[in-house]
Amino acid sequence: MKNYKLFYWSVVVALAGFLFGFDTVVISGADKQLQQLWNSSDLFHGAVVMSTALWGTVIGAIFGAFPTNKYGRKKTLIGIGILFFLSAAGTAFATGPIAFAFFRFLGGLGIGFSTIAAPAYVSEIAPAKNRGKLVAMYQFNIVFGILVAFLSNYFLRDMGESAWRWMLGVQMIPACIYTLLVFGIPESPRWLLEYKNNKEAAIDILKQIDPTVDIDKEIAEIERDKLKEKTVENIFMKKYRIPLMLAFFIAFFNQLSGINAFLYYAPRIFEMAGLEKSASFFSSIGIGLINLIFTVVGISLIDKYGRKPLLFIGSLGYIVSLGLVSVAFVMEWKGMLVPLFFFLFIASHAIGQGAVIWVFISEIFPNKLRAAGQSFGSSVHWILAALIPSFIPFLFKSVGAAPVFIFFCLMMVGQLIWVIFKMPETKGKSLEQLADQLSGVK
């Protein structure tokens, strides 16, 4: 990519994904230690200690469109970094489960806001031919954060009774770095035109993004789209039912794969499969590494082959891997088989849903409604992401692991059918072209 400024800005914004991934998974290393420390029941531990961050994410996703539109993409991204820092510091020094849950909630807000502001920002500065790769860097950073969290947990696991404080507190460092870097990026030119009517600043940024582009044509296309979007419109109007349902189903199926349930409880699941504690932590690192490798594969293919083929491949991989995991628990296979099946599961997720979801949702809504559409898709995603892990310890104990993974497998059969018959391809089209196509605007 010749435009290094565009690439740098995209990388900086995508670092919000690193904090998202790290914050999501770091709790897995503290899971059992915190339950023993505070003598919590399975239901309280799952619903409060482990999942409060996810409920913060739900709130952040539902209301994140407001600051993203009113104050701008850049200021919202700065606020995200501050929330992650406060969360890391607060959880590291928490003295009880309620205080711990509150500060995890703040980190969840940061995740929820980031799933709206970061993909929206990058999609609005990226040329159509590179938009998939650039927006997908957010997902790359999510999985990079996941890998670093697993590594960090592994190396800090023997720090004694305070190991969990170190695991959670170390996130203060990347949160500080990210926040400082975001101060150096420009505002989204589409936001400047849409909400501030600042054509001069928007033109200056568009020239920096691509000096060879026909600026007048670009501005005219954005302003034409702006004229079609009346202030009173919202994503729940009949004309937007197609992008609305597309956002709903891609987010719905993302979580009904069981991905967040697995990431939150990876060491616990591996111990249930017969691995010792150190081996379960080490296998978790393998999960993070496989996730990273296949995310890179997905990012490299998303603009070449498109979003739909990747999700098709990922769906098939989900079905096979979750089917094998279910059989392993039914037959009580012990040792490394379950981790190996989960490696296939993670590879399928990374190349499919992982690479596609945030790109796809950021593309399918018109400029003025992009943040609201992103908020809707993120809200569906995170409500399910909060509900499912909340009940995992209870479900494992009451019905066993096998029925849980059989259910997830059946849901992925549903995703495969949806991808084949309902999902459109979005690669290579401008955001304004997609708005016309999916919203029925002429």
N, C-alpha and C positions, 0 to 999 in steps of 0.2 A: 504494500500500500504506500503510494507516494506521499500522501498528505500526512506528515508526521504529527501535526497539530491535532488533526481530527482523531488520529489513532491515540495520541496521548490523552486527550480529553475523554475519549471513550473508556480508556483503561482506568483513569482516575475515578470516573463515575461508577464503573463496574466494581471498584473496590468496596462499594457498599455491599455487593454480593459476598465478598470475603467475610465481612463482619456478620452478615446474615448466616452464612454457612457455619462459621465458627461458633456463633451464639447458639444455633440450633442444636449442634452435636456435642458441644463441650459438656453439657449436662449429663450425657450418657456415662461419662467417667465418674461422676459424683453420685450417680443413681443409688446404688445400694448403700454407700457410705452415709448418705443423707437420711435414708430410711431408717438405718440402724441408729444414727445419732439422735434423731428426734422421735424414734419409736413410733413411726406413723403406720397406720393401716394401709393395705394395698390401695384402697379406694381414695383415701385422703392423699397419699403419696402421689398417685397417678394424676388425680384431678387438680391438686393444689401445687405441690412442690414441683412436679415435673411439667405440668401443662399450663401453668399460669402465663408463661411467656407466650404461648400460642394464643391465649385469649387476648393478650396485649396486641398480638399480631392481627387478630380479627378486628379489634377496634381501630388499629392503625390503617388496615386495609379499607375499612368502611368509610372512615373520615379523612383518609389521606389525600383525597382529591381536592379538599378545601385548601390546605396550605400550598399544595402543588400548583393550583390555579391562581390563588389570590396573591401569594408571596413569591411565586416563581419556582422553577425547578431547582435553581442553584441554592437559594436560601433554605429550601426544604431539605436538600441533600446535606447542607451544613448541620441543620438541626438533627438529622439522623445520626451523624457522627457523635454529637453531644449526648444523645440518648444512649448510644452504645457504651460510651465512656462511663456515664453515671450508673448504668446497669452493672458493668464489670466491677466498678469500685464498690457499689452497694452490696452485691452478692458476696464479694470476697470478705466483707467485714460483717455480714449478717449474723445475728445472734439467735435467731429463731426462724421457724418456717414461714411465719407471716411476713416478716421483714424481707426474708429471702424471696418470697413470692412477689412482693411489691417491686423489688428491683429487677427481677426477671421480667415482670410485666413491662417495665420501661424498655428493656431490650426488645421485647416483642413489638412494642409500638414502633421502634426503629426499623424492625424487619418489615412490618406492614407498610410503613411509609416508603421504604426503599423499593418494595415491589411495584409501587406506582411511579415514583419520581425517577428512578434510575432508568428503567426501560423506556419510559416516555421521553426522557431527555435524549438518550442515545438514538432512538428511532427518529427523533425530530432533527438531529444534526447529520444523520447518516444518509449518503446517496443510496438509491434503491438497490444498486448492484452489490453493495457491501453491507446492507442493513442487517441481514441475517447474522453475519459473522460478528459485527460490532455489538449488536444487542445481545447476542449469545455469549459475549465475553462476561456479561453479568452472571450467567449460569456457570461459566468456567470458574469465576471467582468464588461462587457459592461452593462448588465442589473442592476448590483449592482450600477454602476455609475449613471445609469438612475434614479434609486430609490433615491439615495442620492441627486441627482440634484433636483428632484421633492420636496423632504423634505426640502432641503436648500432653494429653491425658496419659499416654503410655509412659513417657519419661518422668511424669510427676506423680505416678500412682503410688510410689513408695515413700512419699514425703511425710508419712505418719498421719495422725489424726487431722492435720490441717491440709492434707493433700488437695481436698476439694476447693479450699480457698485459693490455692495457687492456680489450680486449673481454671477457675472462673475469673480470677483477677488479672491474669496475664493479658486478657483482651484489651485492657486499658492502653497498651502500647500501639497496636494497629488502629485503634479508634482515634488516638491522637494524630497519628500520621495521616490517616484518611481525611480527617477534618481540616487539617492544615492544607493539604493538597487541593481540596475542593474550592478553597478561597481563590485559587488561581485559574479556574475555568470560566468561560463566558456564559452568559445566560442563553437559553434556547432561542434561536431567531424566530421560530414559529410562535413561541409564547410571547415574545416581544411584539410581534405583529398582532396576534390574536387578542391579547389582554391589555397591552400598553399602547398599541398603535404607534410604536416607535420604529418607523421604517428605516431611518438612518442607521440606528444601531444594528438592526436586523441585517441590512445590506452589508455592513462592515464584517459581521460574523460569517455570513454566507460566502463572502469573498475569501475569508481565511480558510473556510472549509474546502472550497474548490475554486481557485482563481480562474479556471477555464470555463466555468458554468455560465450560461446565459442568465445573469442576475435578474434582468427585467422579466424574462419568461417565468423564472422561479417565483418571483414576488407576485406576478400576475396570477399564477396558478394558486398560490396560497390565499391571495385576497379573493379570488373567485370562490374558493371553497368557504372562505369566511362569510361571504355574502349569503351563501346558501344555508348557513347555520344560524337560525334565529335564536335570540337569547332565551326564549321560553322553551326551547327544545330540551329533551332529556333522553337518556338511553332507553327508557321504558316505553317510548312511543312506538306505534306499530311499525313504522318505517325502519326501525332499528332492531326488529325482532331477530333478524338473522345473525348479525354480529353478537347480539346479547346471548342467544342460545349457543353460539359457537364458543363464546367465552365461558359460559356456564359448563358445558360438557367437557371442554379440555381441562378445566380446573377440577371438576367432579371426578373424572377418571384418574387424574394425577394422584389424588389422595386415596382413591379406592384401590390403588395398587398396593397400598400399605407402606409406601416409601418412608413416610415420617415416623410411623410406628416402629419400623425397623431401625431407622437411624437413631431414634431415642433410646432404644432398648437392645442395641446390637450385642454388647457384652453379656447381657442377661440371656438373650436368645441362644448365644453360643454356649453358655454354661448349661442351659437346658439340653443342648445337644451333646453334652458330655465333655466339653472342653474345660480345662482348669482356668482359673482366673487370669493368669499371665498369658496363656494361649488365646483366651477370648479377647483380651485387649490387643494382642498382636494381630489377630485375625481382623479386628476392626480397622487396623492400619491398612490391611490388604483391601478392605472395602473402599477406603478413601482413595487408595492408589488406582484401583480399577475404575472408580468413578471419574477420576481426573483424566486418565488415559482415554476413556471412551467419550468423555465430554469433548476433548480435543478432536477426536474423530468426527463427532457429530457437528461441531462448529466448522470443521473443514469441508463438510459435505452439504451443509444446510443451504448455501446459496447456489451450489452446483446442481443438486438433485431436488431440492425443495423441502418443504416442511412435511408434506403428506407422506412421502416414501419413508422418511425417518421414523415417523410415528407408526407406520405400518410394520416396519422391522422391529421396532421396540415392543409393539403389542404382541407379536409372535414370541419374542424372547421372554416377555413377562409370563405368558401362558405356560411355556415350557419350564421355566425356572421355578415359578410358584407351584406348579404341579409336582415337580421333583421334591421341593421342600415339604409339601404336604405328605407325599409318600414317605419321605424320610422320617417324619414324626409319627406317622401311622405305624410304620414298620420298626420304629425305635432304632434307626441306624445311628450309631455314635461316631465320634471322631470328626474328621475334616470334611465329610460329605456335605453336611449342611452349610458350612462356610463356602464350599466350592459352588454349591447351587446358588447361594446368595451373591457370589461374585458374578454369576451369569445374570441374576436379577438386576444388580447394580449396573452392569454393562448395558443391559436392555433399557434401563431407565435413562442412563446418561446419553445414549445415542438417540433416544426417542423423545419422551416427555421432557427430560432434563434440558436438552438442546432447544426444544421447540416452544415450550409453553409461554415463556415471557416474551419471546419474539412474536409469536402468533397473536397474543392478546394486545400487544402494543401496536399491531398493524391494522386491526380490523375495524377500529372506530374512527370517525372523522376527527380532525384536529381539535375542535372546540370541546368534543366529548371524550377525547382520548383518556384524560386523567380519570373521568367518571367511569368509563368502560374498564380501564385498568383497575380501578377500585372495586368494581363489581366482580370481575374475574378473580382478583386477589382475595376478596371477601369470601367467595364460595370456597376457594382453595383453603383458606386459613380457618374457616369455621370447621370444615371437615378435618383439617390438620390438628385442630384443638380437640375435637370430639374423639377421634379414633385413638390417639395415644393415651388419652385420659383413662380409657377403659382397658387398655392392653394388659396391665398386671392382673386386674380382676378377671378378665376373660381367659388368660392363660391358666389361672388357678382354677376357675370354675368349669370351663369346657375343654381346656387343653389347647395346645398350639395348632394341631392339625386342622380342626374346623375353622380356625381363624384364617389360616393360609389358603384353605380350599375356597373360602368366601372371596378372598382377594383375587384368586385365580379366575373365578367365574366372572368377576367384575371386569377383568381384562379381556375376556371373550366379548363382553359388551363394548369395550373400547374398540376392539378390532372391527366390529360391525359398524360402529359410528364412523371410524376413519374411512372405511371402504365406501360407505354410501352417503355421508353427509359433509365430511370435511373438505373445504375448497383449498386450492393451492394459492399461495400469496407471493411467492418468490418473484423478484424482478419487476414488480409493479410499484409505482409511486404511491404514497399514502393517500393522495387525492384520488388516484384511479381506483384504489381499493374502496374508498368511501363511496364512490359512484356505484361500483359493482355490488357491494354488499348491503348498502343502505337504500338502493333503488332510486338514488338521486340522479336526475337527468339535467 
